[in-house]
Amino acid sequence: MATIDGKIETWKNNLLDLTKRNRLLNYRDSKRMSLKIEHTDFSDLFESFVVNEKPIVFPYVADTNSDDEELENSIYDYPVTTNQTPFETQRTLKTLRDKNKTAIEEQGINILYLSFGFLEWRESSHSDIWFKSPILLVPASLTIESITSPYILSLHEDEIIINPTLAYKLENDFFKYLKEWFFLK
């Protein structure tokens, strides 16, 4: 039985994309595929969203002709702000919702996650290239009742996980050097 479990684990690890195209290893902000929730305290957001399962409500902006300065002054009544203007936030949320809905319908998987914490790393001490990888992945669902309703981000029923691709990379590419170094010293 142990050999079958070992084979399955090997197959799962071989499915991991360890190239720099994988956003789980080389995360890059993009205008329509990522959104940073600006919250003053990481632990408060985690407690509210994950522990208490309280959804995050994004503001709905009705007047698309308002200038950004007027909008920025008016959104402080809403429960959440992002790194984008309210109009950009709505466009990004629509894109994220549409992509996730397509993935669920076509592949049967939820691809929408709220990331808590990022690790900045480089492949060697001589490299000037830094990579950024999410650490904790919290599955989420994004819903909207009507075109004039706010988007609501809520906890999805899947398991909260530590980034499996990052964990594999750290274990196989970095920890083996530490083990070798400690055994040699």
Residue pairs with C-beta under 8 A, 6 or more apart in sequence:
13 168
16 164
16 165
16 168
17 165
18 25
18 165
18 168
18 169
19 25
20 26
20 131
22 165
24 133
24 134
24 163
24 164
24 165
24 166
25 131
25 133
25 165
25 166
25 169
26 131
26 132
26 133
27 34
27 115
27 118
27 131
27 132
27 133
27 134
28 132
29 36
29 83
31 84
31 88
31 92
32 91
32 92
32 95
32 96
33 92
33 95
33 96
33 99
34 92
35 82
35 83
35 84
35 89
35 92
35 93
35 96
36 82
36 83
37 45
37 56
37 80
37 81
37 82
37 114
38 81
38 82
38 83
39 45
39 80
42 116
42 117
45 116
46 116
48 54
49 55
49 56
49 114
49 138
49 153
49 155
50 138
50 155
50 160
53 154
53 155
55 152
55 153
55 154
55 155
56 79
56 80
56 152
56 153
56 154
57 78
57 79
57 80
57 150
57 151
57 152
57 153
58 78
58 80
58 82
58 89
58 90
58 93
58 150
58 151
58 152
58 153
59 75
59 78
59 80
59 86
59 89
59 150
60 90
60 148
60 149
60 150
60 151
61 71
61 75
61 86
61 87
61 90
62 148
64 87
68 85
68 87
71 85
71 86
71 87
72 85
72 86
75 81
75 86
82 89
84 92
90 151
93 142
93 144
93 151
94 151
96 112
96 142
97 142
97 143
97 144
97 151
99 111
100 110
100 111
100 112
100 141
100 142
103 109
103 110
103 111
104 110
110 139
110 141
110 156
110 158
112 139
112 140
112 141
112 142
112 156
113 134
113 137
113 138
113 139
113 140
114 137
114 138
114 140
114 153
115 134
115 135
115 136
115 137
115 138
116 134
116 135
116 136
116 138
117 134
117 135
117 136
118 132
118 133
118 134
118 135
119 132
119 133
119 135
119 166
120 130
120 131
120 132
121 130
121 131
121 133
122 128
122 129
122 130
122 131
123 129
123 131
123 173
133 163
133 165
133 166
134 163
134 166
135 162
135 163
135 166
136 160
136 161
136 162
136 163
137 160
137 161
137 162
137 163
138 155
138 160
139 155
139 156
139 157
139 158
139 159
139 160
140 153
140 154
140 155
140 156
141 153
141 154
141 155
141 156
142 151
142 152
142 153
143 151
143 152
143 154
144 150
144 151
144 152
